[in-house]
Amino acid sequence: MRLGLSLGYQTAWSTPADHLLLAQEADRLGYSVVWAAEAYGSDSPSMLAWMAGQTERIDLGAAVMQIPARTPAMTAMTAATIDTLSGGRFRLGLGVSGPQVSEGWHGVRFAKPLARTREYVDIVKLAIARKQVEYDGAHYVLPLPDGPGKALRLGFHPHRAQVPIYLAAVGPKNLELAGEIADGWLAVFFAPEFAAEQLGSVAAGRARAGKELAGFDVVPSVPMVLGDDVTAAAELVRWYAALYVGGMGSREQNFYNQLATRMGYGDAAREVQELYLAKRQRDAAAAVPAEFIDRTSLLGPKERIADRMREYAEAGVTTLSVTLFVADVESGIRALRAGAEALDLSGVGE
């Protein structure tokens, strides 16, 4: 199992300079990849392109580039460009986002996300491989049949003809699709105790494509908080869990709430959502079960985190990407070093 670093996106309490310093330290420590995110603030490719010129070995992953935000051709251009300027270190993570962002921010209908993702990935692969882009799908038709457009191919020779593609997937059908058409899965709220069911869906998709699970990159983003007091460490993650389970999406369509329910926390998930949508965020955070936080995080002393890393590896994780809950860059650098030491201690590192 390898280590990665999930930076997320820019917030009121972070800066691009902070994220660069953490990425550079992860690079020095031998972390395999650094991931940048986007929602409706900072975008991921800009951050990754900036880091590409200031790092040496670490891969640069988009987690994710939003499908409704760009045409598939534009995504292919961006992926090929960053991969080339970084010397082949780019990983393209894709996701459909959610109904509120897709329709409220991008003005793109959220309907039929699985079918749209399949077509989108088809076109991205065609373009990066410098094949002539002609596509006749239900959602994308290239070139348009009733105008002056013509079939084109990527206008430069990229570093690689194939860039690793990852899907951010939560539900069973999405997981099957990731196994079928992608090279890896970007997971969230991943618990080793629940992994068999999720990876079963991925394996079903792999089988449909005539492939095995071996070689498929399983990449959960996992909160990591070091400290002697596990309960105190969990408190730092509680608000993050409440935001996703309670407030990320609508009452009718919250993928993370549905995931928590499938993991056996249905009653708590309903309570967290009711409280969060009633603008009682503090109560919602308090309602998140401590067990859910512990199962989906790396908490406590380095030795306990090493034990938990072994469980993640045994569950099938191939790249464990840590999300740091720290107050400043210096604390983040110490956490990155402790994470590398914990992986060594665990005995499951590559």
C-alpha positions in Angstrom: 0.0 0.0 0.0 1.2 3.5 -0.9 0.5 6.8 0.8 -1.1 9.8 -0.8 -2.0 13.3 0.4 -5.5 14.8 -0.1 -5.3 18.6 0.1 -9.0 19.3 -0.7 -9.6 22.8 -2.0 -8.8 26.3 -0.9 -10.7 27.5 2.1 -10.8 30.5 4.4 -8.1 28.9 6.5 -5.7 27.7 3.8 -3.5 29.3 1.1 -2.0 27.9 -2.1 1.4 28.5 -0.5 0.4 26.2 2.4 -0.7 23.5 0.1 2.4 23.7 -2.0 4.6 23.3 1.1 2.7 20.2 2.2 2.9 18.8 -1.4 6.6 19.4 -1.4 7.1 17.7 1.9 5.0 14.7 0.8 7.2 14.6 -2.3 10.4 14.4 -0.2 8.9 11.7 2.1 8.0 9.5 -0.8 4.2 9.9 -0.9 2.9 8.6 -4.2 0.4 11.2 -5.1 -1.1 14.6 -4.0 -4.7 15.2 -4.8 -6.4 18.6 -5.2 -10.2 19.0 -5.2 -12.8 21.5 -6.6 -16.4 22.3 -5.7 -17.4 25.9 -6.5 -14.3 27.7 -5.4 -10.7 26.9 -6.3 -10.3 24.6 -9.3 -8.1 21.5 -9.2 -6.1 21.7 -12.5 -4.8 25.2 -11.8 -3.5 24.0 -8.4 -2.0 20.9 -9.9 -0.3 22.7 -12.8 1.2 25.1 -10.3 2.5 22.2 -8.1 3.8 20.3 -11.1 6.6 22.8 -11.7 7.6 22.8 -8.1 7.7 19.1 -7.2 9.9 16.3 -8.6 8.5 12.8 -8.2 5.0 12.9 -6.6 2.0 12.3 -8.9 -0.5 15.0 -9.3 -4.1 13.9 -9.0 -7.4 15.7 -9.7 -9.9 14.6 -7.0 -11.9 15.6 -8.9 -12.4 17.5 -12.2 -16.1 18.0 -12.3 -17.8 16.4 -15.3 -20.5 19.1 -15.6 -17.9 21.9 -15.5 -16.1 21.0 -18.8 -16.6 19.4 -22.1 -14.9 16.0 -22.4 -12.6 17.5 -25.0 -11.5 20.3 -22.7 -10.9 17.8 -19.9 -8.7 15.8 -22.3 -6.7 18.9 -23.3 -6.1 19.9 -19.7 -5.2 16.3 -18.6 -2.8 15.9 -21.5 -1.2 19.3 -20.9 -0.6 18.8 -17.1 0.6 15.2 -17.8 3.1 16.6 -20.3 4.5 19.5 -18.3 4.8 17.2 -15.3 6.6 14.5 -17.2 3.8 11.9 -16.9 2.7 12.5 -13.3 -0.9 13.4 -13.8 -3.9 11.3 -12.6 -7.3 12.3 -13.8 -10.1 11.9 -11.3 -13.6 12.6 -12.5 -16.9 13.0 -10.8 -20.4 14.2 -11.6 -20.6 16.4 -8.5 -24.1 16.6 -7.0 -27.4 18.0 -8.2 -27.1 21.3 -6.3 -23.6 22.2 -7.8 -24.3 20.7 -11.2 -27.5 22.6 -11.8 -27.0 25.6 -9.5 -23.4 26.4 -10.3 -22.8 24.9 -13.8 -26.3 25.0 -15.2 -26.1 21.4 -16.3 -28.9 18.9 -15.6 -27.9 16.1 -13.3 -30.1 13.5 -15.0 -28.6 10.1 -16.0 -25.1 10.6 -14.3 -23.9 7.0 -15.1 -24.7 7.2 -18.8 -23.1 10.6 -19.1 -20.0 9.5 -17.2 -19.5 6.5 -19.5 -19.7 8.7 -22.7 -17.6 11.4 -21.1 -14.8 8.9 -20.3 -15.0 7.4 -23.8 -14.4 10.8 -25.4 -11.6 11.7 -23.0 -9.8 8.5 -23.8 -10.2 9.1 -27.6 -8.8 12.6 -27.4 -5.8 11.9 -25.2 -4.9 8.9 -27.4 -4.9 11.5 -30.3 -7.6 9.5 -32.2 -10.0 11.4 -34.3 -12.8 12.4 -32.0 -16.1 11.2 -33.5 -18.8 10.1 -31.1 -22.5 9.3 -31.5 -23.9 9.0 -28.0 -27.1 9.9 -26.2 -25.5 12.8 -24.4 -22.6 13.7 -26.6 -22.5 13.9 -30.4 -19.2 15.0 -32.0 -19.0 16.7 -34.3 -22.5 18.2 -34.3 -24.3 16.7 -37.3 -26.0 19.9 -38.5 -23.2 22.5 -38.6 -19.7 23.2 -39.9 -17.9 21.3 -37.3 -15.5 18.5 -38.3 -13.9 15.6 -36.4 -10.6 16.7 -34.9 -7.7 15.2 -33.0 -5.6 16.6 -30.2 -3.3 19.2 -31.7 -0.1 18.2 -29.9 1.7 14.9 -28.9 1.2 14.4 -25.2 3.7 12.7 -22.9 1.5 9.6 -22.7 -1.3 8.3 -24.9 -3.2 7.1 -21.8 -3.6 9.0 -18.5 -4.8 7.0 -15.5 -8.5 7.8 -14.9 -10.2 7.5 -11.6 -13.9 7.9 -10.7 -15.2 9.3 -7.5 -18.0 6.8 -6.8 -20.3 6.2 -3.8 -23.2 4.0 -4.8 -23.1 0.4 -6.0 -23.8 1.2 -9.7 -21.2 3.9 -9.7 -18.7 1.5 -8.2 -19.4 -1.0 -10.9 -18.9 1.7 -13.6 -15.6 2.6 -12.0 -14.4 -1.0 -12.1 -15.5 -1.3 -15.7 -14.2 1.9 -17.4 -11.6 3.4 -15.0 -8.1 2.6 -13.6 -9.0 3.5 -10.0 -11.7 4.5 -7.5 -11.6 7.7 -5.3 -13.5 6.7 -2.1 -14.7 8.7 0.8 -15.9 7.5 4.3 -14.2 4.2 3.5 -14.3 1.7 6.4 -12.3 -1.6 6.1 -15.2 -3.3 7.9 -17.5 -2.4 5.0 -15.1 -2.7 2.1 -16.0 -6.2 0.9 -19.4 -5.1 -0.3 -18.1 -2.0 -2.1 -15.2 -3.9 -3.7 -17.6 -6.6 -4.7 -19.3 -4.0 -6.9 -16.0 -2.8 -8.3 -15.1 -6.4 -9.1 -18.4 -6.9 -10.9 -17.5 -4.0 -13.1 -14.0 -5.3 -13.7 -15.4 -8.7 -14.7 -17.8 -7.1 -17.2 -14.7 -5.6 -18.9 -12.8 -8.9 -18.8 -10.5 -7.7 -16.0 -9.6 -8.7 -12.5 -9.4 -6.5 -9.4 -5.6 -6.7 -9.4 -4.1 -3.6 -10.9 -7.1 -1.4 -10.0 -6.1 1.5 -7.6 -8.4 1.7 -4.6 -7.9 5.2 -3.2 -9.8 6.3 -0.1 -9.4 9.8 1.3 -9.1 9.2 5.0 -8.9 11.9 7.8 -5.8 11.5 9.9 -5.4 13.0 13.4 -2.4 12.1 15.6 -2.6 12.3 19.3 -2.7 10.3 22.5 -6.4 10.9 23.1 -8.5 9.1 20.4 -11.7 10.8 21.5 -10.1 14.2 21.2 -8.7 13.3 17.8 -12.2 12.3 16.6 -13.7 15.6 17.6 -11.6 17.3 15.0 -13.3 15.1 12.3 -16.8 15.4 13.7 -17.8 18.6 11.9 -16.5 17.3 8.5 -18.5 14.2 8.9 -21.6 16.1 9.8 -21.2 18.4 6.8 -21.2 15.5 4.3 -23.7 13.2 6.0 -26.0 16.0 6.9 -25.6 18.9 4.6 -24.0 17.8 1.3 -26.9 17.6 -1.0 -30.6 17.8 -0.5 -32.8 15.9 1.8 -33.9 13.6 -1.0 -30.4 13.2 -2.6 -27.4 13.0 -0.4 -25.0 10.3 -1.5 -23.0 10.4 1.7 -26.0 10.1 3.9 -27.1 7.1 1.8 -23.6 5.6 2.2 -23.7 6.0 6.0 -27.1 4.2 5.9 -25.7 1.3 3.9 -22.9 1.0 6.5 -25.5 0.5 9.2 -25.9 4.0 10.6 -29.3 4.8 9.2 -30.9 6.2 12.3 -27.9 8.4 13.1 -27.7 9.5 9.5 -31.3 10.6 9.5 -30.8 12.5 12.7 -27.7 14.2 11.5 -29.4 15.3 8.3 -32.5 16.6 10.1 -30.4 18.7 12.5 -28.1 20.0 9.8 -30.8 21.1 7.4 -32.5 22.8 10.4 -29.3 24.8 10.7 -28.4 23.1 14.0 -24.9 22.3 12.8 -23.5 21.9 16.3 -26.2 19.4 17.3 -25.7 17.6 14.0 -22.0 17.2 14.6 -22.7 15.9 18.1 -25.1 13.3 16.6 -22.4 11.7 14.4 -21.6 8.3 16.0 -18.0 8.1 17.4 -17.8 4.6 15.9 -18.5 6.0 12.4 -15.8 8.5 12.8 -13.3 6.0 14.1 -14.1 3.5 11.4 -13.5 6.0 8.6 -10.5 7.8 10.0 -6.9 7.3 11.3 -7.0 8.5 14.9 -4.7 8.4 17.9 -1.0 7.6 18.5 1.3 6.5 15.6 1.1 2.9 16.7 -2.7 2.8 16.6 -2.6 4.4 13.2 -0.1 1.8 12.0 -2.5 -0.9 13.2 -5.3 0.7 11.3 -3.2 1.1 8.2 -2.7 -2.7 8.2 -6.5 -3.1 8.3 -6.9 -0.8 5.3 -4.3 -2.7 3.3 -5.9 -6.0 4.2 -9.3 -4.6 3.0 -7.9 -4.0 -0.5 -6.7 -0.4 -0.3 -3.7 0.3 -2.6 -3.2 4.0 -2.1 -4.2 5.4 1.3 -4.6 9.2 0.9 -4.6 11.1 4.2 -6.5 14.3 4.8 -4.8 16.4 7.5 -6.8 18.1 10.2 -4.1 20.5 11.5 -3.9 24.1 12.5 -0.9 25.2 10.5 1.7 24.0 7.9 4.2 23.1 10.6 1.7 20.7 12.2 0.9 19.4 8.8 4.5 18.6 8.0 4.8 16.8 11.3 1.7 14.8 10.6 3.0 13.8 7.1 6.2 12.6 8.7 4.3 10.6 11.3 2.1 9.1 8.6 5.2 7.9 6.7 6.6 6.5 9.9 3.3 4.7 10.7 3.3 3.1 7.3 6.8 1.8 7.9 5.8 0.5 11.3 2.7 -1.2 9.8 4.8 -3.3 7.4 2.4 -2.9 4.5 4.1 -0.2 2.6 5.6 -0.8 -0.9 
